[in-house]
Protein backbone atom coordinates (compact mmCIF):
# COMPACT_ATOMS: atom_id res chain seq x y z
CA UNK A 1 0.00 0.00 0.00
CA UNK A 2 1.34 3.44 -0.92
CA UNK A 3 -1.08 5.58 1.10
CA UNK A 4 -4.40 5.62 2.92
CA UNK A 5 -6.65 8.68 3.06
CA UNK A 6 -9.50 9.37 5.47
CA UNK A 7 -11.86 12.00 4.00
CA UNK A 8 -14.50 13.69 6.12
CA UNK A 9 -17.22 15.74 4.45
CA UNK A 10 -19.49 17.69 6.79
CA UNK A 11 -23.17 17.68 5.95
CA UNK A 12 -24.14 19.85 8.91
CA UNK A 13 -22.03 21.45 11.64
CA UNK A 14 -18.31 21.25 12.34
CA UNK A 15 -16.61 17.90 12.92
CA UNK A 16 -12.99 16.85 13.24
CA UNK A 17 -11.53 13.41 12.60
CA UNK A 18 -8.88 11.80 14.82
CA UNK A 19 -6.98 8.71 13.68
CA UNK A 20 -4.85 6.46 15.87
CA UNK A 21 -2.78 3.37 15.18
CA UNK A 22 -2.50 2.42 18.87
CA UNK A 23 -5.39 3.94 20.85
CA UNK A 24 -8.77 2.25 20.26
CA UNK A 25 -10.59 5.47 21.18
CA UNK A 26 -8.75 8.40 19.59
CA UNK A 27 -9.69 11.81 20.95
CA UNK A 28 -8.46 15.41 21.11
CA UNK A 29 -5.45 14.52 23.24
CA UNK A 30 -4.57 10.97 22.16
CA UNK A 31 -4.22 10.46 18.40
CA UNK A 32 -1.63 9.82 15.68
CA UNK A 33 -3.02 12.31 13.15
CA UNK A 34 -6.05 14.60 12.95
CA UNK A 35 -7.84 16.89 10.53
CA UNK A 36 -6.90 20.56 10.75
CA UNK A 37 -9.50 22.63 8.87
CA UNK A 38 -11.78 24.90 10.86
CA UNK A 39 -15.49 25.12 10.14
CA UNK A 40 -17.68 22.99 7.93
CA UNK A 41 -15.13 22.37 5.17
CA UNK A 42 -14.19 19.00 3.71
CA UNK A 43 -10.95 17.73 5.20
CA UNK A 44 -8.69 14.69 5.09
CA UNK A 45 -6.00 12.82 6.99
CA UNK A 46 -3.28 11.10 4.95
CA UNK A 47 -0.96 8.28 5.96
CA UNK A 48 1.78 7.74 3.37
CA UNK A 49 4.98 5.74 3.12
CA UNK A 50 6.81 9.07 2.82
CA UNK A 51 5.61 10.16 6.30
CA UNK A 52 8.09 9.86 9.14
CA UNK A 53 5.26 8.63 11.43
CA UNK A 54 4.07 5.96 8.97
CA UNK A 55 6.70 3.22 8.73
CA UNK A 56 4.12 0.54 7.91
CA UNK A 57 0.65 1.21 6.52
CA UNK A 58 -0.86 -2.25 6.95
CA UNK A 59 -2.82 -2.86 10.13
CA UNK A 60 -5.64 -1.37 12.15
CA UNK A 61 -6.67 2.28 12.14
CA UNK A 62 -8.97 3.60 14.86
CA UNK A 63 -11.20 6.52 13.92
CA UNK A 64 -12.75 9.08 16.23
CA UNK A 65 -14.96 11.97 15.14
CA UNK A 66 -15.66 14.95 17.38
CA UNK A 67 -18.56 17.30 16.60
CA UNK A 68 -18.35 20.75 18.16
CA UNK A 69 -22.09 21.20 17.75
CA UNK A 70 -24.77 19.00 16.29
CA UNK A 71 -22.92 17.52 13.33
CA UNK A 72 -23.55 15.03 10.57
CA UNK A 73 -20.90 13.95 8.09
CA UNK A 74 -19.80 11.34 5.61
CA UNK A 75 -16.54 9.45 5.91
CA UNK A 76 -14.69 7.90 2.98
CA UNK A 77 -11.50 5.84 3.32
CA UNK A 78 -9.41 5.22 0.21
CA UNK A 79 -6.33 3.04 -0.32
CA UNK A 80 -3.73 3.56 -3.01
CA UNK A 81 -1.84 0.38 -3.71
CA UNK A 82 1.67 0.24 -5.10
Phi and psi in degrees as a GROMACS rama.xvg file:
@    title "Ramachandran Plot"
@    xaxis  label "Phi"
@    yaxis  label "Psi"
@TYPE xy
-91.7091  -42.2884  UNK-2
-157.98  164.164  UNK-3
-135.1  132.236  UNK-4
-122.126  132.59  UNK-5
-108.438  111.379  UNK-6
-103.686  131.577  UNK-7
-118.904  128.734  UNK-8
-121.754  109.208  UNK-9
-67.3684  137.661  UNK-10
-99.3716  -39.8343  UNK-11
-149.131  135.401  UNK-12
83.4241  -170.845  UNK-13
-117.354  123.149  UNK-14
-134.777  144.955  UNK-15
-117.489  148.122  UNK-16
-110.158  136.629  UNK-17
-122.753  129.192  UNK-18
-118.897  137.045  UNK-19
-133.627  146.948  UNK-20
-96.8541  -18.4444  UNK-21
-114.834  -43.8392  UNK-22
-86.1952  121.872  UNK-23
-66.6145  -20.2903  UNK-24
-128.021  73.9027  UNK-25
-61.7717  144.572  UNK-26
-147.124  -168.884  UNK-27
-63.7372  -20.09  UNK-28
-114.339  -11.2348  UNK-29
-134.934  92.248  UNK-30
-154.499  164.246  UNK-31
-91.4862  -46.5892  UNK-32
-144.082  157.532  UNK-33
-145.372  163.758  UNK-34
-75.574  157.49  UNK-35
-126.575  -8.672  UNK-36
-72.2156  146.957  UNK-37
-102.624  140.191  UNK-38
92.4211  -166.942  UNK-39
-94.8209  56.0783  UNK-40
-107.435  148.31  UNK-41
-63.6211  142.034  UNK-42
-144.069  168.28  UNK-43
-148.594  161.149  UNK-44
-127.66  128.42  UNK-45
-117.373  130.599  UNK-46
-111.861  125.276  UNK-47
-136.028  154.844  UNK-48
-62.6597  -19.3143  UNK-49
-83.7314  -10.029  UNK-50
-72.2957  143.055  UNK-51
-69.7651  -29.7004  UNK-52
-81.3032  -13.9536  UNK-53
-113.026  80.4103  UNK-54
-74.1865  -36.633  UNK-55
-135.924  130.416  UNK-56
-94.2929  -20.6885  UNK-57
-69.5632  148.323  UNK-58
128.979  -161.166  UNK-59
-97.9139  138.228  UNK-60
-120.284  128.869  UNK-61
-102.526  134.095  UNK-62
-117.387  130.894  UNK-63
-126.062  139.079  UNK-64
-122.749  130.886  UNK-65
-115.951  123.59  UNK-66
-101.738  125.971  UNK-67
-73.1802  -31.264  UNK-68
-134.863  -171.662  UNK-69
-51.7008  125.932  UNK-70
-141.145  142.109  UNK-71
-130.297  150.45  UNK-72
-158.376  166.715  UNK-73
-118.995  148.139  UNK-74
-125.785  128.297  UNK-75
-128.085  127.576  UNK-76
-112.546  127.251  UNK-77
-123.824  143.53  UNK-78
-114.37  136.756  UNK-79
-112.852  115.748  UNK-80
-88.9147  153.485  UNK-81
